Amino acid sequence: MDGFLFALTLFAALGCGVVAGVFFAFSAFVMRALARLPAQQGIAAMQAINVAAVTPVFMTALFGTALACGALIVSSFLVWGEPFAAYLLIGGALYLLGAIGPTGVYHVPRNEALAEIEPSSVGAEDHWSRYLRGWTAWNHLRFAAALAASATLVIALRVPHA
């Protein structure tokens, strides 16, 4: 693995790990803490989190890692004869399909719908209950995929060269 591909793989592996850590925190305790609050407070807190999360640092971690993983997928085909190529392909795909896919298809639309909810409105408590269950379950998938992607890319760095 040459210097640039090594650096790109290392960046992607670390990015996947950072993002997995964020998703892990939400699965392990953030959503549980929000669920313990009265619905009105939980909704308001999650709405605030969803606004605060959109920062250059987090967006770079989330989507910069996605760009790196996309580049690794392309690179894997360019170096297909190398023993590490399949790990680049699998690691990149795990992150894009398992972490970014659910974020765009599932989490963002639900977060946008939650943003429209008035926490004290009729039906807000039922919406919050459904949101907690579904959002958290799909977040477990994002965590597992990002962690698996990180591990797979670390393995790619360690596979002996042909």
N, C-alpha and C positions, 0 to 999 in steps of 0.2 A: 504494500500500500504506500503510495507516494506521499510526500509531505502535505499537499493540499487535500487529498482524499482523507488522509489520516486526521488532519485538523477539522475537516468538515464532519467526519464521523464522530470525533470527540465532541465537537460542539453540539451535534444532534443528540448524542447519548446523554450529555449533561442537560440539555434542554428538555429531553423527554423525562429525565429524572426530576428536574425542577417542577415541571408541570404535573407529573405523577404525585409529587409531594403536595401540591396545592389541592389536587383532586382527593388525595388521601385525607387531608385535613377536613374537607367538607364531608366525606363519607364517615370518617371516624368520630368527629365531634361537633363540627359547626352546625350541620343540619339537625343533629340531635338536640343541641342547645336551643336552636330556633324553635324546634317542635315543642320544647318545654314551656315556651312563652305562650301567653294568651295569643290567639290567632291574630288579633289586631297588631300586637307588638311584633310578632314573628314576621308578618307580611311587611310591615314598615322596615324592619331590620333587613330583610332580604332585598327589598327594593333599594335600600341604601347601599348594601353590598354590591348589587348589580351595577349601580352607578359608579361606585368607587373602584370597581375592578377594571374598568376601562381606562387603563393608564398605559403610557408608552412602555414601561418596563414589563408589565404583564402581557401586553399585546405582542411585544417583541419575543418574549419567552414562548408564548402560545403559537403565534403565526410565523415567527422567525424559525422556530423548530420545524414547523410544517414545511416551510420552503427548503430547509436543509434536508429534511426527509424526502421531499420530492426530488431534490438533486441527487440524493443517494440512490433512489430507485432508478433514475436515469443512468447514473454511474455504474450501477450494478450490471446493467446490460453491456456497458462499454468494457467492463473487466470480467465478463462472465466466466472466463476460464480460471479465474483466481478462486481459491478455496473460500475466501471471505465474501464473495459476491452475493451468494444466496442470503447471507446474514444481513447484508445491506438492504436487499430487496424486502426481506421479511420484516426487518426492524422499521424501515420506512413505511411499509404498508400497514403494519400494526398501529403506528401512530396516526397516520392519515385516516385510516378507516375506523379505528377503534376509539380515538380520542377527538380528532377534529370532526369526523363525520357526525357523531352524536351531538357534538357542540352546536354545529350549524343546523342540523335537521331537527334536533329535539330540544336542547337546552335554551338556545337563544330565542326560539319562538315562545317557549313557556315563560322565559324571563320577561319578554316583551309583553305578553298577556298579563303577567303579574303586575307589571308597571302600570297597567290601566285600571287595576283594582283599587278602589277606595277601601282602606283597611277596615273601616267601621261600617261598610255597606252590608245590606242584606245579601247573604250568599257568600260573603268573603270567607267565612270560616270553612264552608264546604270546599270552596276553591282551594284554599290553603291546605286542607287535608289531602286533597288529590295531588296537588302540586308537590307536597313533601314526599309522598310515596313514590310517585313516578320519577321526579327529578333525582331523588337519592338513588333509586335503583339503577337508573341509567348512568349516574355518576360513578357507581361502583365499576361499571364497564369501562368508563373512561380512565379511571385510576388503573385498573388491571392492564388495559391496553398500553397506556403510557409507560407503566413499569416494565411490562414485557418488552416493549420497544427499546427502552433504555438498556435492559439486560442483553437483548439480542445484538444491539450495536456495540456494547462493550465486548461481547464475544467476538464480533467482527474484528475488533482491534487486536485481539489476542490470537486469532487463527494464524498459524504459520503460513508463510507465503509459498507459492508454488516454485 
